[in-house]
Amino acid sequence: MAIAPVYANSSNQIAALKELYVDDKDYMKNIVYAKNPWLAMIPKNESPDGFAGKYIPVPLEYGNPQGRSHTFANAQNQQTASDVVSYFVYAVQDYQLVTITNLLMEQTKNNAGAFVDEASRTLDNGFRNLSNNMAFELFYGGTASRGQIGSGGVSASGTTLTFTLANPQTVVQFEVGMSLQASATDGGAALTGSGASVLVAQVTSVNRGTGAITAVVVQDTYSSTWAAGDYLQVYGDIGTAGATTIAGMLGLSGMAAWVPATDPISTDNFWGVNRSADPTRLGGLRYNASAQTISEGLTSALGFANREGAAIDLIIIDFVSYTTLVNELGAKVQYVMLEHDDVEVAFEAIHFHSAYGKIPVLADRSCQPQTAWCVTTDTWKLRTLGKAPHILTYGLEGLEGLRVKILALNKFSLIDLEARQGDKAQANLAA
């Protein structure tokens, strides 16, 4: 009896592809963290129950109980309970779809290496795109706005739109192929075209030196609805009607959400908490250093934070500010390699001297321009449902027959959606 040969094919090489993306592999860490320092450094809870349930309660005690006086009767009558609030934070979803076509599988089915190489290249790029969005949203306020249209407004020629970003540094958040929508306010309703549908334009070119972007309208008809100052998001990153509360926004609540640029007002409602009762302890510290050099501003901000009891251990700034700081410090600049044990990556940082010792300063491309985040790292946590991102391997092995494979990547999981074809569908496909 002859032994039937078994050829390498796309089905039996899925295991090799899966092994490439095991969570603890250095390969994956390089894809996700290598160019995203804050995403790498932020403490994480990536356990399966890291964001289990409808929401995560985040309790915070921000005031001591009162009831003190040099007079006993007054102390007794002035008693209050400790000031405690609890934020009720909901999970957000983010999807990156990657399709491995049947043609690719057919073309590489007799060459295991070719299939793994081509499939991994496709998946690598999907992981990078999603990871970059995670890194971006960690800095911003949940609206998913990636930048604003500059003062020159939009130049339209037929279906082609051309504009320059208000701050060219935000160009790092734009890619060729992105489908963009716009809103007049940050988090506001998506702007429509003449047909009353959301106006969507797909990016065809990005000038990373000037911040100029060219896009082609792919949904509705342009009618001068985009203007200078409008905010730009990826289509679908905010609801058509916009959002008036943080719970209604689709983006991750990053640092700009938890520590807004201005003091929270009396009508504030952030995950169920009105932070105006104590804007500093409930909404973080803000320091305007626009009239100072970067080194002076950091020194003053750190002093302000120390006065309030903050123990800053990391500063994150944009690359332009970072290089300016290097030039300011001149010969006094000192560097240190900043490592994170959990993700096993390292980044070069500046050692900045403060009244409370040396503090590392990191440059991150996703950081807002002309902004420095002075953080106490152990007070932050990125909670996810398992590794972020990760692959669910259900159904990857042992599948027979024709199928459509859609890999849906999100902040919490890469979901393998298998659409098995019935006999009729197989017959139709075969025909």
Buried (B, 14 or more C-beta within 10 A) or exposed (E): EEEEEEEBBBBBBBEBBBEBBEEEEEEBBEBBBBBBBBBBBBEBEBEEEBBEEEBBEBEBEBBEEEEEEEEEEEEEEEEEEEBEBEBEBEBBEBBBEBEBEBEBBEBBBEBBEBBBEBBBEBBBEBBBBBBBBBBBBBBBBBBBBBBBBBEEBBEBEEEBBBBBBBBBBBBBBBEEEBBBBBBBEBBBBBBBBEEEEBBBBBBBEBEEEEBBBBBBBEBBEBEEBBEBEBBBBBBBBBEEEBBEEBBEBBBBBBBBBBBBEEEBEEEBEBBBBBBBBEBBBBBBBBBEBEEBEBBEBBBBBBEBBBEEEBEBBBBBBBBBBBEBBBEBBEEEEEEBEBEBEEBEBEBEBBBBBBEBEEBBBBBBBBBBBBBBBBBEBEEBEBBBBBBBBBBBBEEBEEEEEBBEBBBBBBBBBBBBEEEEBEEEBBEEEEE
